[in-house]
């Protein structure tokens, strides 16, 4: 019987290296955060994690991140659909601009958005007479999170759309199905796992975003302070207990939400296979 040769080493050394690499970069730092936050007792942890300013930052960070990911879910799908299904002038330019938030330093993105939407900026000056203020408000935070999260939806959905056979849609149309019916029962079940993956990636990126948000947020206590800013503020004050307590709460909430999204994604994938 011929011996099967593999390019990579066996299962044991490969798994050992994987666990070592994962522990070094992820598990050990996360464990250190939990250990540090628990080192001063539950009362100190609870006081640091539930102060009014911190609670307000939770509501803004998680609320704006979920809303931004939801907005990107809709418009990212529309944009990916246009790029895949239609040929129009400037298509390649639009396709390249989608990756701009990946290539652009986050601080530069925050400064650019602030310059545009500040009361004396190009767009802010047009909105000011209508009493619409974006910069230095929670709306500015939402705008920045939409900007940095859009590529995750588009780039996750786009390959699935490219591989999708248009004959299925044509067959549904030939059987008398309306466009919405075709999208709901033919297109959406195929796209749903990719949409949920993109949503999870966009949400995870938005929750921890700092550079592009810090300039346009205004950092007004109880109004436009994001949770990463609270962690940085605690570290600058050498309040390591408070910083790690806030970090633990963010980790737990983010893990629960991402776990729920992944379970929903797995359920939709199994349902699609059936």
N, C-alpha and C positions, 0 to 999 in steps of 0.2 A: 504494500500500500504506500503510495507516494506521500512524502512529508509535505504538509502545507506550510509554506514560508510566509511570514508576515513582515511587512516593512517596519511596523512599530513593535516594541517589545511586548511581552505577555501581559495578561490581565493584571497580575499582582503588582509589578513595578509601575505600570501605567496608572492604576488606581491609586497607588501610594503617592506618586508624584502629583496627581490631580488633587488629592486630599491635602497634601502638604502645601501646594500652591494656593488652594482655596482657603486653607486655614490662615496662611500668612497674610493674605490680602483682605479677607472678609471676616472669617470667624473670630480670630483673635482680637482684631480691633473692636468688633461689635461686642464681644464678651467683656472687653476692658471697659466699654461704656457702661454696660449694665453693672459691673462690679463697682466701678467708681461711684455711680449714682446710688448704689445700695450701701456704700460704706459709712454714710452718716445717718442712717436710720430712715424709717418710713416718714416720720414727721417732717424732716428737712426736705425729703424728696417731694412730698405732697405740697408743702408750702411753696417750693420753687416751681413746681409744674402747674400749679393752679392759681397763681396770682392773676389779678384782673388783666394786666397788660399781656401776660402770656396767653391767657384764654382768648383775648381779642386777636392775638396773632394766629392762634390755631384756626379760629373761624375764618380769618382772611386767607391764610395760606391754603388750607384744605378746601375751603369753599371756592376760592378763585381757581384753584388747580382743577377741581372737578368741573367747574363751569367752562373753563378754557378747553379742557380735553373734550367736553361734550360739543362745544362749538366747532372745534377742529374736526371732530368725528363727522359732522355734517358737511362742512365746507371742504374738508380734505377729501372726502369721498367724491364730491362734485368735481373738484380739481383733478383728482386722479382719473376720473371717468373722461373728462375732456381731453386730457393728455393722451389717453390710450385710444379712445374711440374716434377722435376727430383730428383732422389735419388742418391747421390754420397758420397764417403768417405769425412768426414770432414764437412758435410752439417750443422750439429748442431753447430759446432764451427764457421762457417761462419755466421750462423744466430745469434749467440751470439755476434760476433764482430761488427755487424751492430749497436748495441746499445751502442758501446763504446763511441761515441761522446756525448751521453746523460749522461753517468756515469763519464766520464773524466772531471776534472776541465778545464775550457777553457784556463787558463794560462798554465797549463801543456801541453795541446795540442799545443799551440803556441810555447812553448819552444822546444817540441819534433820535430815539423815540421821545426823550425829554425835550430836545431842541425843536422837534416837530409839533408836539402837543402842549408845550408850555403856553401860558396865556399870551406871550409875545412871539410864539413860534408861527411857522407858516400855516399849519392847520389849526392850532390853538387860537390864533387871532381871528380866524373865520368862525370858530365855535363860540368864542367869548361873548359876542353880542346876543347870542341866543341863550346865554346863561348855562352853557355846557362846559364843564371843566373836566379834563381827563388827567392831565399831569398832576401829581401830588395828591391823588385820590385813589380809592380802591379800584376805580375804573381804569386808571393807568396801570395798576398791577395786573389786572385782567388782560389788558392789551398786550403787555410785555409777555405774559405767559402764553397767550395765543400765538404770538410771533415765534417763540422758541419751540412750541410744540407742534406746529403744523407739519413740518417735514416727517415726523414720526408716523403720522397717519397716512400721508401720501405715499411714502416709500414702502410702507407695509402693504397697502392695498394695491398699489400699481402692478407688482409682479403677478398677483392673483388675477387681476383683470386682463393682463396680457395673455395669460394661459387659459382664460375662460373661452370656451367655444361659443361663438355667436350663433351657431346652428340651434342651440337650445332655445335661445330667445326667438329665433325665426320659427321654430316648431311651435312654440307657445302662441305666437301671433297667428300662425296659420290655423290653429285650433280655436281662434276667436278670443284669446285672452287680451284684456286691455293692458296698457303699458304699466299701470300701477300693479296689476295682478301679476304680470310677468316679473316685475322687479321684486315683488314681495315673495313669490313662491319659487322663482327660478334663480334670480341673481343674488338676492340677499342671503339665503342659506349658504351659498358658496363663499360670500364675502364676510360673513359674520365672524369666523375665527380670526381673520386678518384684521377686521375692524376692532375687535376686542383687544388684540395684541397691540395695535397702534394706540388705542385708548390707554392701555396700561402703561406703555412707554411714555406717552405724552404726559400722563398724570405723574409718573415717577419723576420725570425731568422737572416738571413744574413745581412740585412740592419742595425740592431741594434747590431751586434756582435762587441765585443771589445777585450776580453781577448785573444782569439786564433789568432787574427789578429795583435795586437799591436807589438808583438815581430818579426814576420816575415815580416812585412810591411817595416820596416826601417824608416818610418816616415819622408821621405824626402819632404820638402815643394814643393807643386805643382806637385809632382810625385806620392808619395805613402802615403799620409796622408788621413785617412778615416774620415768621418764626425763625428762619435762618439768621435774620438780623438780631433777634433776641439772643441767640446762641453766641454770636460774635460779641455782642455787648457784654454778656456775662463773662466771656473769656478775657476781654479787655479789662474787666474789673477784678480778674483773678478769682471769680466765683465759679470754680470748676464744678461744684456740686450742682448749682443751678443750671449750668450749661449742659451737663450730662443728663440731668433730670429732663430737661426739655428735649434733648436728643433721643432719650429713651421713649418718650411719649410719641415723638414723630416716627420713630422706627416701628413701634407697635401698631399705630394707626395705619401707616403705609403698608406694613406687612399684611394686616388684616384685609385692607382694600384690594391689594394686589392678589392675595390668595383668593378672594371672592371672584375677582375678574378671571383669574386662571381657571378656577373651577367652572365658571360659566363658559369659558372658552372650550374646555375639555368636553363639557356637556354638549355644546353646539357642534363640536367636531364629531362626536359619536352619533349625534342625531343626524348629521349630514351623511355619514357613512351608511346608516340604516336606510 
